[in-house]
Structures are given as C-alpha cells and as structure tokens.
C-alpha cells in the first residue's frame, strides 16, 4: 500500500514540475500544485493531464517565466479578466492562477476576486479533497498542505466542504452538481450536513447557465453507473429543476387492481445497462430520454389496462424541446437521440413469429446507420426482475438481432440506395426533375422493401420500365 510520501513522489515526478520550481524560485513566489491532479494521485486514479498551479503572487507572471524555461516555443494564453494563464506542453495543460479570496453577489456565481494567501485559496475550494496542495519551491518541495483533513476524507471516501456548506453551495450552486458528480464518479458519500445544505439551496441552481448544468450532466452520464448521480439529484431536489421530463415519470398508479411499472427508476436501470454496452454519450442520452413521452400519454383503459399510445412519437418531439431549453446542440446529435427515442419500441415487434422479412427490411431501412445502437438500446431496455420474463425477453432480443443480421446480409438494406438512380431515370426517359421521377424511385424502393424484387440492378431496371409504362412513359 502506498504511503503519503509515495503518492507525493508519484505526483511530482513529471519533468514539468522542475521547470515550474525553477521559475517560482527565480521570481521568489511560493507556488503549489493543487486540486484534482493531486486528489487523483492520492486516490491511485490515472494521473490527469490538466494541472492547476496556484502561486502567492501573479499567476500570469509565473506562467510567462515557465514558458521561457520550457524546451521549445511555448505560447502563453492569458485571461486577464480572471487573472489566469494557460500553457500546453508535452500533452499537459497547465493553468496558473494567483492565490485569491472570493466574495459573491446573490444572483451570480461570478465572484468578486481579491489577492489572497494560499489558505484563502484553499478556503474557496469546493471540497476538502480538492484543497490538497503540494509545494513546488526547492526548499519545501513536496510539502503537503492539508488544512481541512482532505487526506482523511479521501480515506473515508466522503465529500465535505472546507467552509460552512451553506456558504459554499449558496455562493456557487454549481458545486451542488459537482458534489453529486464526484460522489457518482468516485463512489464517495456526501456528508449529512452538506446533503441538508444542498436540499436547502436547491433553488439556487436556477442562476446557473444551462451550458454549465449540461456539462455536469454529461459527466454523470459518463460514469460507470449514472443512476447513482441521478437518484441523488432527485433526492436533493435538483433533478425536477433541471429535467422535469424525467421526474414526471415517477410513481406507480393502480386502478381496478391494475398497475404499471415505475418508469422513473426503470429509466435509470436502462441507462446503467446501456453503460455496460457502450461509451457513446449520446446513446446514453437516448437511454435517459427514451420513455419521457410516457408521462403525457399515460391513460387507463378498462378493457386493456394502462396504455402509453404514441409515447415514442411524443417523446421524440419532447427531445427537441428539452435540447433547445438546455441549450444543447440542435444538430445531428439531437437528431440521433430523437430518432432513437422515436424508434425505441420498433425492434420489439420483430420478435413475433409471424413477422415478415418486409417488416425487418423496413426496420433496417428506417434505422439506417442507427440500427446497431437501436438494438443496443432495445437490449438495455430489458429490466424485468422476473427470471422467466427476463429469459424470454432476452431470447426475443436474440431473435430480433438474428433476423436483422440475416435480412441485411441477404438484402443489403442498410444505407439503402436504389439500384437505379434518379439521374438514370431522367436520362432513360428524357425527363427533367419532376414528380414522375420521384414516383418511379419510390416505387422501386417499396418493391425492394416489400420483397417483390431483389435489391439488384437488373430486377430494379425491369421493374422501372413496368412502372414507367403505367405512368405513360417510354424509354427514348
């Protein structure tokens, strides 16, 4: 087991720290490496490439001196507004800042900054485990400064704030999301005092930019088990302020002895399942949102029980509204999530014995490049705790997968392009772009998908001639 001195040695054995030490001593600046880099080394996690350097003095001045000493030509990015500077060198990103103390206005998380001591700087950190600092000056190289017992909190796997949590979380409510994200990432618990404070200050989250919130949601979704973070967001009153579409799924209703499953917790199970199959962030978003249409479409029918008719269609429309509200990209990423939500129930029907190859071809055609991810989502959606049902559903999934593979191998429908192009149709019949060209192309596509003709040029060409004749067209 590594001792503290072993961890310190591991943390500081990078060549870059020698250059920072020389620059700091030349300028007579007390200088430290602080934050996540130090924390992760002590946790035995992979060493980060983003390194925060704090100095009691000008961070910009120190950065410029370090850039002079580092081999090669090194550009310093200066952010005067924040009093910070950044250097990228040898695959590492170094951020330099002068030690400071902060004060906050009620309606902003942007603090008023003043020059401060190292302790002032450690006081403003979000958690004790992120306030660990290692001195880089030659005479005290490797000295650990841990005023809040962060090492003990690392060992006990607990998240605490350096100061009163009410101050910490109210000043910068982003820290509430960070607490939950770190708890999910590191499998830490949040101290009880902080939990009460987050619940008390939940409404403060409304002052955050949507971009900041989404960044933390991405990080939670990228955890090995995102449900940990999402359940905590809900328990602390944050999720309903961020993603009310998800909290609307809560609860089990019973009418005349018939109930439905709790789609809220089911959703998190699906997200956890998808994480065992894929690291695709946007597929994880699709898993998170795949059932959001069930809340507005839920109805009870005396004959058939609970229904969620067209929930995929409604959910797909909700994806666009959610992405727009959260200022997420409205590009191909949104369309990817939207399409997977819209098609999320389609593969289930294919498992039935009487399903035709035409239905399978249409599924492959409609899903196109998303077919593999759609099938993965379908598999992750199996969350029943009944062993017999679990076995049956997985068997059905394998049937679907096999049918898709067989039909695709034979008919090549994925990324389907009609064997006869629109340009060729216009050339053969001396046509300009017109409705008839579209009708012929559509008829060829439908004939192939329905299995009337194989997906081959000669068959499509012959069919084209027949279809064209029915429209009163002849080759020239």
C-alpha positions in Angstrom: 0.0 0.0 0.0 1.3 3.4 -0.9 2.2 5.8 1.8 1.7 9.6 1.6 5.4 10.1 0.6 5.0 7.5 -2.2 1.9 9.4 -3.5 3.8 12.7 -3.3 6.7 11.3 -5.2 4.3 9.9 -7.9 2.6 13.3 -8.2 5.8 15.3 -8.6 7.9 13.0 -10.8 6.8 14.9 -14.0 9.6 16.9 -15.7 7.4 19.9 -15.9 7.5 20.4 -12.1 11.2 21.0 -12.3 10.7 23.9 -14.6 7.9 25.4 -12.5 10.1 25.1 -9.4 13.0 27.0 -11.1 10.6 29.7 -12.4 8.9 30.1 -8.9 12.3 30.3 -7.1 13.6 32.8 -9.7 10.6 35.0 -9.1 10.5 34.3 -5.3 6.9 33.1 -5.5 5.5 30.5 -3.2 4.0 28.0 -5.6 1.8 24.9 -5.3 0.1 22.2 -7.4 -3.4 21.9 -6.2 -6.8 20.4 -6.9 -7.9 17.4 -8.9 -4.5 16.4 -10.1 -3.3 15.9 -6.5 -6.5 14.3 -5.4 -6.4 11.7 -8.2 -2.8 10.8 -7.5 -3.6 10.1 -3.8 -6.7 8.1 -4.9 -4.5 6.0 -7.2 -6.5 7.1 -10.2 -4.9 7.7 -13.6 -2.9 10.9 -13.4 -4.7 13.8 -15.0 -3.3 16.0 -17.8 -5.0 19.2 -16.5 -2.8 20.6 -13.8 -3.7 23.6 -11.6 -0.9 25.7 -10.3 -1.5 28.4 -7.7 1.1 30.9 -6.6 1.1 33.6 -3.9 1.5 36.4 -6.4 0.9 36.8 -10.2 -0.1 33.6 -11.9 0.3 35.3 -15.3 3.9 36.4 -14.5 4.8 32.8 -13.3 3.3 31.3 -16.5 5.3 33.6 -18.7 8.5 32.6 -16.8 7.7 28.9 -17.0 7.1 29.3 -20.8 10.6 30.8 -21.2 12.2 27.9 -19.4 10.3 25.0 -21.0 12.0 23.5 -24.1 10.6 24.6 -27.4 8.4 27.5 -28.3 5.6 27.8 -25.8 2.6 30.1 -26.1 1.0 31.5 -23.0 -2.7 32.1 -23.2 -3.6 35.0 -20.8 -7.1 35.6 -19.4 -6.7 39.0 -17.8 -10.3 39.1 -16.6 -9.7 36.1 -14.4 -6.0 36.7 -13.7 -5.1 33.3 -15.1 -2.8 31.9 -17.8 -2.5 28.6 -19.6 0.3 26.7 -21.2 0.1 23.5 -23.2 3.3 21.4 -23.1 4.1 17.8 -23.8 0.5 16.7 -23.6 -0.2 18.6 -20.4 -2.4 21.6 -19.8 -1.1 23.9 -17.1 -3.3 26.5 -15.6 -1.7 29.2 -13.5 -3.6 31.5 -11.1 -2.6 33.8 -8.3 -3.9 32.8 -4.8 -7.1 34.7 -4.2 -10.1 35.1 -2.0 -13.6 35.5 -3.3 -16.9 37.1 -2.4 -20.2 36.5 -4.2 -23.3 38.5 -5.1 -26.7 36.8 -4.5 -27.7 36.5 -8.2 -24.4 35.5 -9.7 -21.8 32.7 -9.4 -19.1 35.1 -10.7 -17.2 36.2 -7.6 -15.5 39.4 -6.8 -11.9 38.4 -6.6 -9.1 39.8 -4.4 -5.5 38.9 -3.9 -5.1 36.4 -1.1 -3.0 33.8 0.7 -2.7 30.1 -0.1 -5.2 29.5 2.8 -7.6 32.0 1.3 -7.3 30.0 -2.0 -7.9 26.7 -0.2 -10.9 28.1 1.6 -12.6 28.9 -1.7 -12.2 25.3 -3.0 -15.4 23.2 -3.3 -14.3 20.2 -1.3 -11.6 19.3 1.2 -10.3 16.6 -1.2 -9.8 19.3 -3.8 -7.9 21.7 -1.5 -4.8 19.4 -1.1 -1.7 21.3 -2.2 1.9 20.3 -2.7 4.6 23.0 -2.6 6.9 23.2 -5.6 9.6 25.6 -4.3 13.0 23.9 -3.9 13.4 24.4 -0.1 9.9 22.9 0.6 9.5 20.7 -2.5 6.7 18.1 -1.9 5.4 19.6 1.3 1.7 18.7 1.7 -0.6 21.4 2.9 -3.9 19.9 4.0 -5.7 22.3 6.4 -9.0 20.6 6.2 -8.0 16.9 6.7 -8.6 16.2 3.0 -6.4 13.1 3.2 -8.7 11.7 5.9 -11.7 12.4 3.8 -10.1 10.6 0.8 -9.5 7.6 3.0 -13.1 7.7 4.4 -14.5 8.4 0.9 -16.5 11.4 2.0 -17.2 14.7 0.4 -17.1 17.7 2.7 -16.8 21.5 2.0 -13.8 23.4 3.5 -16.2 26.1 4.9 -19.8 26.0 6.1 -21.7 24.2 3.2 -24.4 26.8 3.2 -21.9 29.4 2.2 -20.1 27.1 -0.3 -23.2 25.9 -2.1 -25.1 29.2 -2.0 -22.1 31.2 -3.2 -21.6 28.9 -6.2 -24.5 26.5 -6.7 -22.6 24.6 -9.4 -20.8 23.0 -6.5 -24.0 21.1 -5.7 -23.9 19.4 -9.1 -20.2 18.8 -8.7 -20.7 17.2 -5.3 -23.2 14.7 -6.8 -21.0 14.2 -9.9 -17.9 13.4 -7.7 -20.0 11.1 -5.5 -21.0 9.2 -8.6 -17.6 9.2 -10.2 -15.6 8.3 -7.1 -18.2 6.3 -5.3 -18.0 8.7 -2.3 -20.7 9.7 0.1 -21.7 13.3 0.8 -21.6 14.3 4.4 -25.0 14.7 6.0 -24.5 18.5 6.7 -23.8 19.0 3.0 -26.9 17.0 2.0 -29.1 19.2 4.1 -27.5 22.3 2.7 -27.9 21.2 -0.9 -31.6 20.5 -0.3 -31.9 23.9 1.4 -30.2 25.7 -1.5 -31.6 23.7 -4.4 -33.4 26.7 -5.9 -30.0 28.5 -6.3 -29.4 26.1 -9.2 -31.7 28.4 -11.3 -28.9 31.0 -11.6 -26.6 28.6 -13.4 -26.1 28.7 -17.2 -27.7 25.8 -19.0 -24.3 25.0 -20.5 -22.7 24.5 -17.0 -25.5 22.3 -15.9 -25.3 20.2 -19.1 -21.5 19.8 -18.7 -22.1 18.2 -15.3 -24.9 16.0 -16.6 -22.5 14.8 -19.3 -20.0 13.9 -16.7 -22.6 12.0 -14.6 -23.8 10.1 -17.8 -20.1 9.2 -18.4 -19.9 7.5 -15.1 -19.9 3.7 -15.0 -23.2 3.8 -13.1 -25.0 7.1 -13.8 -28.1 6.1 -11.7 -26.1 6.9 -8.6 -25.9 10.5 -9.6 -29.4 10.9 -11.0 -31.0 9.4 -7.9 -29.0 11.8 -5.8 -30.1 14.7 -8.0 -33.7 13.7 -7.4 -33.3 13.1 -3.7 -31.8 16.5 -3.2 -34.5 18.4 -5.2 -32.3 19.3 -8.2 -33.5 16.9 -10.9 -37.0 18.4 -11.0 -35.5 21.8 -11.6 -33.2 20.5 -14.4 -35.1 17.7 -16.1 -38.7 17.8 -15.1 -39.5 15.4 -18.0 -37.7 12.7 -16.1 -39.2 13.3 -12.6 -42.7 13.4 -14.3 -42.2 9.6 -14.8 -42.2 9.0 -11.1 -44.6 6.7 -9.3 -46.9 3.7 -9.8 -50.6 4.2 -10.2 -53.1 1.5 -9.6 -56.7 1.4 -10.9 -59.0 -1.5 -10.5 -56.2 -3.7 -9.4 -54.0 -2.9 -12.4 -50.7 -1.0 -12.1 -47.8 -0.1 -14.4 -44.1 -0.2 -13.6 -42.3 2.9 -12.2 -40.8 4.3 -15.4 -38.7 6.7 -13.3 -36.4 4.1 -11.8 -36.8 1.9 -14.9 -35.2 4.7 -16.9 -32.1 4.8 -14.7 -31.8 1.0 -14.9 -31.8 1.3 -18.7 -29.1 4.0 -18.6 -26.9 1.8 -16.3 -27.5 -1.2 -18.7 -26.5 0.9 -21.7 -23.3 1.9 -20.0 -22.2 -1.8 -19.9 -22.5 -2.0 -23.7 -21.4 1.4 -25.0 -19.4 4.6 -24.0 -21.4 6.6 -26.6 -22.6 9.7 -24.6 -25.5 10.4 -27.0 -26.7 6.8 -26.8 -26.7 7.2 -23.0 -28.8 10.4 -23.5 -31.2 8.3 -25.7 -31.5 5.8 -22.9 -32.2 8.6 -20.4 -34.9 10.1 -22.5 -36.4 7.0 -24.2 -39.5 6.9 -22.1 -40.2 10.7 -21.5 -43.3 10.5 -23.7 -44.9 8.1 -21.3 -45.9 10.7 -18.7 -48.0 12.8 -21.0 -49.5 9.8 -22.8 -50.4 7.6 -19.8 -54.1 6.5 -19.8 -56.1 3.8 -18.2 -58.4 1.7 -20.4 -60.9 -0.6 -18.6 -60.5 -3.2 -21.2 -56.7 -3.3 -21.7 -55.4 -1.5 -18.6 -52.6 1.1 -18.7 -51.6 2.5 -22.1 -48.9 4.8 -23.4 -50.1 5.2 -27.0 -47.7 7.1 -29.3 -45.3 7.8 -26.4 -42.3 7.3 -28.8 -43.7 10.0 -31.1 -44.5 12.4 -28.3 -41.1 11.7 -26.6 -39.2 12.4 -29.8 -40.9 15.9 -30.0 -40.0 16.4 -26.3 -36.4 15.7 -27.1 -36.2 18.7 -29.4 -37.8 21.0 -26.8 -35.5 19.7 -24.0 -32.4 20.1 -26.1 -33.5 23.6 -27.0 -34.3 24.6 -23.4 -31.0 23.2 -22.1 -29.1 24.9 -25.0 -27.8 21.6 -26.2 -26.8 21.1 -29.8 -29.7 21.0 -32.2 -27.7 19.3 -34.9 -27.1 15.7 -35.8 -26.6 14.8 -32.1 -30.1 15.9 -31.2 -31.5 14.2 -34.3 -29.7 11.0 -33.3 -31.2 11.0 -29.8 -34.6 12.0 -31.2 -34.6 9.1 -33.8 -33.6 6.5 -31.2 -36.4 7.7 -28.9 -38.9 7.6 -31.8 -37.8 4.1 -32.8 -37.2 2.7 -29.3 -40.1 0.2 -29.4 -39.8 -0.8 -33.0 -37.5 -3.8 -32.6 -39.7 -5.5 -30.0 -42.4 -6.2 -32.6 -39.9 -8.0 -34.9 -39.6 -10.8 -32.3 -43.0 -12.1 -33.1 -43.0 -15.4 -35.1 -45.3 -14.1 -37.9 -43.2 -11.0 -38.7 -42.3 -10.9 -42.3 -38.9 -10.1 -43.8 -40.5 -7.0 -45.3 -41.0 -5.7 -41.7 -37.4 -6.4 -40.9 -36.2 -4.7 -44.1 -38.3 -1.6 -43.2 -36.8 -1.5 -39.7 -33.3 -1.7 -41.1 -34.1 0.9 -43.8 -35.7 3.3 -41.3 -32.9 2.9 -38.7 -30.1 3.0 -41.3 -26.8 3.7 -39.6 -28.5 3.7 -36.2 -29.7 0.0 -36.3 -26.9 -1.3 -34.1 -27.4 1.4 -31.5 -31.2 0.9 -31.7 -30.7 -2.8 -31.0 -28.4 -2.0 -28.1 -31.0 0.4 -26.6 -33.6 -2.4 -27.0 -31.4 -4.8 -25.1 -30.7 -2.3 -22.3 -34.5 -1.7 -22.0 -34.9 -5.2 -20.5 -35.1 -4.6 -16.8 -37.7 -7.0 -15.5 -36.9 -8.7 -12.2 -39.0 -11.8 -13.1 -36.4 -14.5 -14.1 -38.8 -16.2 -16.6 -39.7 -12.9 -18.3 -36.1 -11.8 -18.3 -35.1 -15.1 -20.0 -38.0 -14.8 -22.5 -37.2 -11.1 -23.3 -33.6 -11.8 -23.9 -34.5 -14.7 -26.1 -36.8 -12.5 -28.1 -34.0 -9.9 -28.4 -31.6 -12.5 -29.9 -34.4 -13.5 -32.4 -34.6 -9.8 -33.4 -30.9 -9.5 -33.7 -30.6 -12.7 -35.8 -33.4 -11.7 -38.1 -31.8 -8.3 -38.7 -28.4 -9.9 -39.5 -29.9 -12.4 -41.8 -32.1 -10.0 -43.8 -29.3 -7.4 -44.0 -26.7 -10.0 -45.2 -29.1 -11.1 -47.9 -30.8 -7.8 -49.0 -28.2 -5.1 -48.1 -30.9 -2.6 -47.0 -28.7 -0.6 -44.6 -27.8 2.8 -46.1 -30.1 1.7 -48.9 -29.6 3.5 -52.3 -32.0 2.5 -55.1 -30.1 0.4 -57.7 -31.5 2.8 -60.4 -30.7 6.5 -59.6 -32.9 9.5 -60.3 -30.4 10.7 -62.9 -30.6 7.4 -64.8 -34.4 7.5 -64.8 -34.3 11.1 -66.2 -31.8 10.0 -68.9 -33.7 6.9 -70.0 -37.0 8.7 -70.3 -35.6 12.1 -71.3 -37.2 13.8 -68.3 -36.3 16.8 -66.3 -36.7 16.7 -62.5 -40.4 16.1 -62.0 -43.0 14.2 -59.9 -42.8 11.1 -62.1 -39.1 10.6 -61.4 -39.9 10.6 -57.7 -42.8 8.2 -58.2 -40.6 5.7 -60.0 -37.8 5.9 -57.4 -40.3 5.5 -54.6 -42.0 2.5 -56.3 -38.6 0.8 -56.8 -37.8 1.3 -53.1 -41.1 0.0 -51.9 -40.9 -3.1 -54.2 -37.5 -3.9 -52.7 -38.6 -3.3 -49.1 -41.7 -5.4 -49.7 -39.7 -8.2 -51.2 -41.4 -8.0 -54.6 -37.9 -7.7 -56.3 -34.4 -8.3 -55.0 -32.1 -5.3 -54.3 -30.3 -5.7 -57.6 -29.9 -3.5 -60.7 -31.4 -5.8 -63.3 -34.5 -6.5 -61.3 -34.9 -2.8 -60.4 -34.4 -1.8 -64.1 -37.1 -4.2 -65.3 -39.5 -3.0 -62.6 -38.7 0.6 -63.5 -39.8 0.0 -67.1 -43.1 -1.5 -66.0 -43.8 1.3 -63.5 -42.9 4.0 -66.1 -45.2 2.4 -68.6 -48.1 2.6 -66.1 -47.3 6.4 -65.9 -47.4 6.7 -69.7 -43.6 7.0 -70.1 -41.4 5.2 -72.7 -37.6 5.0 -73.0 -36.1 7.2 -75.6 
